[in-house]
């Protein structure tokens, strides 16, 4: 059953669902998780932390803040958005691959990331990072700093970060992967929530003009498509696509009853259907009569 999709701002929707998820999800950390993060951060002199799906830092080894170099790039040079964009790309790669991935940020440092899953569901991300594999920061950043600030403090801060050569990075990521697997297998991190699909249901209710595919809906809840389909059917006793159709048709009925002068075409557009004739066929299929008759009932 196909519904004509509308072009949507998926990042904005993700931010919306993530904002709601912070209230819906309750993270449970076992007592052993903090020493694990502390030991790892202390031993390797790196930043090791657990992030919620929306990027909030919930547990940080030794409470270690961003290194001085990152703080200068983020705050003094105003590159926070670029830094966050690099992280988001890393999280997406980790989610898609199911493995630990490492990447270079725009400022020349290396970070690693791995998705933490509970079954098919991504409940957060483990990150390790802020180390370097070279001796000079990117030339463009260094020049901009020197032009604007007039000293070489950015390069000095860069050299303060831990240095790991390529093979060492690979070994480090191997150890990181084993450690994250241990955290997951021992259930040192878990989540609970009153309704796993509540953020999605609420978003659909508040934005009836948008039409989501099953894969888009799954991405918003950080689930696989099969997992979303299963939990949706289990929760509301109907498929995601059927629920979306029923919701839109229910809203259409309400519009026909309460909105004086509304046409079938106008109702179709308000509900995100680009083709009013398709909307009419869909309505008749599920209601047994055309929407023009529903307008006449008013």
Secondary structure as UniProt FT lines:
FT   HELIX           10..24
FT   STRAND          26..29
FT   HELIX           32..44
FT   STRAND          47..51
FT   TURN            53..54
FT   STRAND          57..60
FT   HELIX           61..63
FT   HELIX           68..71
FT   HELIX           72..76
FT   HELIX           80..97
FT   STRAND          101..104
FT   TURN            106..107
FT   STRAND          110..118
FT   TURN            119..120
FT   STRAND          121..132
FT   HELIX           139..148
FT   HELIX           153..159
FT   STRAND          162..163
FT   HELIX           166..185
FT   TURN            186..187
FT   STRAND          189..192
FT   TURN            196..197
FT   HELIX           198..206
FT   TURN            208..209
FT   HELIX           214..220
FT   TURN            221..222
FT   HELIX           225..236
FT   HELIX           240..258
FT   TURN            260..261
FT   HELIX           264..270
FT   TURN            271..272
FT   HELIX           276..287
FT   HELIX           291..296
//
